[in-house]
Amino acid sequence: MKRIALVLSVITAPLAAQWLDYPDARTPRTKDGKPNLTALAPRLNGKIDLSGVWQAQRTPASELSRVLGTQFLNQQVDSNDLTKFGLDIFWGLRPDEEPIQPAAAAVLMQRRTSDPPVTKCLPASVPAGEFVYEFKMIQTPQEIIALSGAGDPARQIYLDGRPLPKDPQPSWMGYSIGKWEGDILVVETTGVTEAAWLDFSGHPRSQSTRLVERYHRRDFGHMDLEVTVEDPKYYTRSVSFKEILNLLPDSDILEFVCAENEKDRAHMAAR
């Protein structure tokens, strides 16, 4: 857990600017015209519609400080844009409680002296990207497209009943299929490249990693997300954690190009 302060202190959080204050006619509103975030969740062909711009609920500074120390908050100027599970999927566990295999411990040790992929303009991938950057979901009956506000490749979640590929070519966003269990969308993802970190602490994944996400939009403005990571090569048991996603109403994501106006790399090289 202590290594997070070093890793995050060098990250430039590429949160894209929002297309603010453009009223969406589909957004329910209160009498004063403000978005009604507790209204009923919308539906598409009888299924809950997950479309919208979402952002994981931010972890209070008090909790970050309690676990990481006040020095971390002093170093990390964008601490208001951080979430605990984006930092560490084992948040709340002592290092000796983490269910990691020796192979994972070796990778973590190696990554103590390296920076996350995003510092090299590579994708944050899943699930880390979902817990740090805002993203836009566009739902159709056949698939859901997720667009990252940080410039990650578009993610495609197929809902047409196809199986996962048996021997996928590794990619940064992997291969995802979804199915509905009542009002909960269950998404299974495999085939993510091993170069993608599970979190900004550097927890690794292997080619056998299976990621399962359960999305439940409980009302118009709030969605519960439960993530389970299964990887017997690196972990002695499956890892599960929950987070709340909040809708950013009347908003959008804009184009983000990582290397454009980038000024941090020279300082990182001298660190």
ABEGO torsion letter per residue (X at the ends): XAAAAAAAAABBBBBBBBBBGBBBAABBBBAAGBBBAABBBBBBGGBBBABEBBBBBBBBAAAAAAAAEAAAAAABAAAAABBAAAABAABGBBAAABBBBAAAAAAAAAAAABBBAAAAGBBAEOAAAAAABBBBBBBBAABBBBBBAAGBBBBBBBAAGBBBBABBBBBAAEBBBBBBBEABBBBBBBGBBAABBABAAGBBBBAABBBBBBBBBABAABBBBBBBBBBAAABABBBBBBBBBBBBBGBBBBBBBAABGBAAAAAAAAX
